[in-house]
Amino acid sequence: MNYQSKVLEKLKMSYIFNDKDGAFPIVFIHGNSSSKNIFQTFLKEIDYPCFALDLPGHGESLHLFEYSIPKMAEFVVEALRELNIINPIFIGTSLGGHVATHCLKLMSARAIIMWGTPSFTQPIQIGESFNLEGNHSYLYTMPQSSDDDLTKLYKEINTSFSLQNLSEFINDYNNTDSLFRETLINSLSTGNYFDELNLLKETEIPVLFIHGKNDPIIFEKYIRKISDSIEKSSFELYDNCSHNLHIDDPKQLIKSINNFLIINVNIIIEEGQH
């Protein structure tokens, strides 16, 4: 078995880990209406200690009465403390990148890698960062959605397609607390979040932004602008990918992670066969 699954009983948070040795733990955080299981390939192939958590309201973790990015970051940090994880390397996709950035308010980290994450400022630059027209991203704000609509969304945010990945995508969406999407949007609209750009600048850790050129939700220009404004930040563009790079090109992602950490954190991740 290449990874194991456990639940932190105190926090009711589910996680998977690869039980490998190494000085630098890597923590993966999934996106909106997803789960820890999207990172199974990474935990199998990366030859360093890796952990992937189900955020509150997702997968097998506990449900809350209301949700916000700061609250989810608190749960993640508490979980990492219970697991005796210090100074991790955070890797997040979409919402997971926002949660990872908020964790920097509560604990130190060695580096952070994100894709599909337009780092928030106060106020959020909605029109500059998000494309809200001509796609089904609004489903991430709905309590429930039909399988047909979710299939359309899946095809928009992934350039690769398989029935298994589609089924897992729909299951993760349906397994997410129906209150999550609505209350998260409400919390953002009331300004219940930290200025992520300032957090990344203040912590001065290495940052890697990766963007899929065919992403229908996030504007490339905004990601480049954010990356250029951070001293230790770098940017990579994947020409043939959409929003979910972990689905579209996991092999290239492992290479990017490997190269970035060799340069910035001085560790090496083994490149596995896919």
RAJOGI-V397177 format. One record per residue. N is the residue number from 1. RES is the residue in one small letter. PSI is psi in degrees with one decimal (NA if undefined). OMEGA is omega in whole degrees, -180 to 180 (* if undefined). NEAR is the number of other C-alpha atoms within 8 Angstrom. Layout:
BEGIN
{{N/RES/PSI/OMEGA/NEAR} {N/RES/PSI/OMEGA/NEAR}}
END
This chain:
BEGIN
{{1/m/134.5/-174/3} {2/n/-12.7/176/6} {3/y/163.0/-180/11} {4/q/157.3/-180/9} {5/s/135.2/178/8} {6/k/169.3/177/7} {7/v/130.6/172/8} {8/l/107.0/-171/10} {9/e/-38.8/-178/6} {10/k/-42.3/-176/4} {11/l/-10.0/-176/8} {12/k/42.0/178/9} {13/m/131.4/-179/15} {14/s/144.8/179/13} {15/y/159.4/172/13} {16/i/152.7/-180/12} {17/f/158.7/-176/12} {18/n/-3.2/172/12} {19/d/39.9/178/8} {20/k/157.8/-179/8} {21/d/155.2/177/6} {22/g/155.8/-175/7} {23/a/-18.5/-173/4} {24/f/104.0/178/10} {25/p/143.9/178/14} {26/i/128.2/-177/12} {27/v/120.5/179/12} {28/f/136.0/179/14} {29/i/124.8/-175/17} {30/h/177.7/-177/17} {31/g/-171.9/-179/12} {32/n/127.7/174/9} {33/s/31.6/178/12} {34/s/-155.0/179/13} {35/s/171.8/179/13} {36/k/-24.0/-172/15} {37/n/-16.1/178/6} {38/i/-13.9/-177/9} {39/f/13.5/-178/10} {40/q/-44.2/-180/9} {41/t/-40.4/-178/8} {42/f/-39.7/179/9} {43/l/-30.8/178/14} {44/k/-39.8/-170/10} {45/e/-27.1/-177/10} {46/i/127.6/-172/12} {47/d/42.0/174/9} {48/y/162.3/-179/11} {49/p/120.7/-177/13} {50/c/144.1/179/14} {51/f/141.4/174/13} {52/a/128.3/-175/14} {53/l/148.7/164/15} {54/d/120.0/176/15} {55/l/156.3/175/14} {56/p/137.3/-179/11} {57/g/-0.1/-177/11} {58/h/154.6/174/16} {59/g/-123.3/-177/13} {60/e/11.5/-180/7} {61/s/169.5/-175/12} {62/l/157.4/174/10} {63/h/144.9/179/8} {64/l/170.3/177/7} {65/f/-27.0/176/5} {66/e/159.9/-173/8} {67/y/146.3/173/11} {68/s/160.3/179/12} {69/i/-44.7/177/12} {70/p/-39.3/180/12} {71/k/-40.9/178/8} {72/m/-37.7/177/12} {73/a/-38.7/178/12} {74/e/-43.6/179/10} {75/f/-41.5/180/11} {76/v/-47.2/-179/11} {77/v/-40.8/178/11} {78/e/-39.4/177/8} {79/a/-42.7/-180/11} {80/l/-37.7/177/10} {81/r/-39.8/178/9} {82/e/-29.3/178/7} {83/l/3.3/-179/6} {84/n/38.3/177/6} {85/i/122.0/178/9} {86/i/151.8/179/9} {87/n/54.4/-179/10} {88/p/171.0/166/13} {89/i/117.9/-180/13} {90/f/135.3/174/14} {91/i/119.8/-176/14} {92/g/147.2/175/18} {93/t/130.4/177/14} {94/s/-120.3/178/14} {95/l/-35.4/-180/11} {96/g/-33.0/176/15} {97/g/-36.8/176/17} {98/h/-45.0/180/14} {99/v/-43.5/179/14} {100/a/-42.5/179/14} {101/t/-40.5/178/12} {102/h/-28.8/177/14} {103/c/-27.1/-180/13} {104/l/-18.8/176/11} {105/k/-20.6/-171/8} {106/l/-17.1/-179/8} {107/m/161.4/178/8} {108/s/156.1/179/9} {109/a/159.7/-178/12} {110/r/-32.9/-178/11} {111/a/167.5/177/12} {112/i/136.1/179/15} {113/i/132.5/-176/14} {114/m/148.2/168/14} {115/w/145.6/-177/15} {116/g/22.6/-176/14} {117/t/105.9/175/14} {118/p/97.4/-174/11} {119/s/129.7/-176/9} {120/f/145.7/167/12} {121/t/172.3/174/11} {122/q/115.0/-6/8} {123/p/169.1/178/6} {124/i/133.0/178/6} {125/q/74.6/-173/9} {126/i/-55.4/-176/6} {127/g/-26.9/-178/7} {128/e/-29.7/-174/7} {129/s/-37.5/-175/11} {130/f/136.8/170/10} {131/n/107.9/-174/9} {132/l/9.3/-178/9} {133/e/147.1/172/4} {134/g/18.1/177/4} {135/n/178.3/-177/10} {136/h/25.2/-179/9} {137/s/-20.0/178/9} {138/y/-19.4/179/8} {139/l/-21.5/177/10} {140/y/-0.8/176/8} {141/t/-2.6/-174/9} {142/m/142.8/177/10} {143/p/-40.7/180/9} {144/q/158.3/178/7} {145/s/156.5/179/8} {146/s/158.0/177/6} {147/d/-34.8/180/7} {148/d/-45.7/179/6} {149/d/-38.6/179/9} {150/l/-34.2/176/11} {151/t/-41.0/177/10} {152/k/-43.3/178/9} {153/l/-44.2/180/12} {154/y/-44.6/-178/10} {155/k/-24.9/179/9} {156/e/-35.8/-173/12} {157/i/6.1/175/11} {158/n/131.8/175/14} {159/t/-23.7/176/10} {160/s/153.1/-176/6} {161/f/134.5/168/8} {162/s/147.3/-180/6} {163/l/-33.9/179/6} {164/q/-46.5/179/6} {165/n/-38.5/177/8} {166/l/-44.7/179/11} {167/s/-42.7/179/8} {168/e/-38.0/178/8} {169/f/-47.4/-180/10} {170/i/-41.7/179/11} {171/n/-43.4/179/8} {172/d/-41.4/179/13} {173/y/-47.6/-177/9} {174/n/-25.3/179/10} {175/n/-10.1/179/9} {176/t/138.8/178/12} {177/d/124.3/-177/10} {178/s/-21.4/177/10} {179/l/-19.6/-173/9} {180/f/-53.6/-173/12} {181/r/-41.8/-179/14} {182/e/-46.5/-176/11} {183/t/-29.0/177/11} {184/l/-45.7/179/12} {185/i/-41.0/179/9} {186/n/-41.0/-179/8} {187/s/-38.1/178/12} {188/l/-38.2/-178/10} {189/s/-23.0/178/7} {190/t/6.5/177/6} {191/g/22.2/-179/8} {192/n/70.4/177/10} {193/y/161.8/178/9} {194/f/156.5/174/10} {195/d/104.6/-173/9} {196/e/-33.9/178/12} {197/l/-44.2/178/11} {198/n/-39.7/178/8} {199/l/-44.9/-179/13} {200/l/-35.7/178/12} {201/k/-41.1/-176/9} {202/e/-37.0/-177/6} {203/t/-25.6/175/7} {204/e/31.1/176/8} {205/i/158.4/176/10} {206/p/138.4/-179/10} {207/v/137.5/174/12} {208/l/120.1/172/13} {209/f/129.0/176/14} {210/i/139.3/-176/12} {211/h/137.3/174/16} {212/g/125.2/-175/16} {213/k/-28.1/-178/11} {214/n/16.4/179/9} {215/d/119.4/-178/14} {216/p/-5.1/-173/11} {217/i/-41.2/-174/10} {218/i/135.1/179/14} {219/f/128.5/178/12} {220/e/-40.8/-177/8} {221/k/-38.8/-179/6} {222/y/-42.9/180/11} {223/i/-42.5/177/15} {224/r/-42.4/-180/9} {225/k/-45.6/179/8} {226/i/-46.2/-179/11} {227/s/-42.9/-179/12} {228/d/-24.4/-177/9} {229/s/-4.2/-179/6} {230/i/127.7/-171/10} {231/e/-45.3/-175/7} {232/k/32.5/-178/8} {233/s/150.4/173/11} {234/s/162.5/-174/9} {235/f/138.2/174/10} {236/e/141.6/179/8} {237/l/127.7/176/8} {238/y/113.7/-172/9} {239/d/-37.2/-171/7} {240/n/28.0/-176/8} {241/c/161.7/179/15} {242/s/-134.3/-174/16} {243/h/-42.1/-175/15} {244/n/82.0/-178/13} {245/l/-29.4/180/14} {246/h/-20.5/175/9} {247/i/-43.6/-174/8} {248/d/-39.3/-177/11} {249/d/68.9/-179/9} {250/p/-31.8/-179/11} {251/k/-44.3/179/10} {252/q/-35.1/178/7} {253/l/-43.4/179/10} {254/i/-38.2/177/12} {255/k/-43.1/-180/9} {256/s/-43.7/178/8} {257/i/-45.7/180/10} {258/n/-53.1/-177/13} {259/n/-42.4/-179/9} {260/f/-44.2/-176/10} {261/l/-30.2/175/11} {262/i/-42.7/-178/10} {263/i/-41.7/-169/7} {264/n/-25.9/-176/8} {265/v/-7.9/175/9} {266/n/41.2/170/7} {267/i/162.3/-178/8} {268/i/133.6/176/8} {269/i/130.6/179/10} {270/e/137.3/175/8} {271/e/116.6/-179/10} {272/g/171.7/177/7} {273/q/139.7/-178/5} {274/h/NA/*/3}}
END
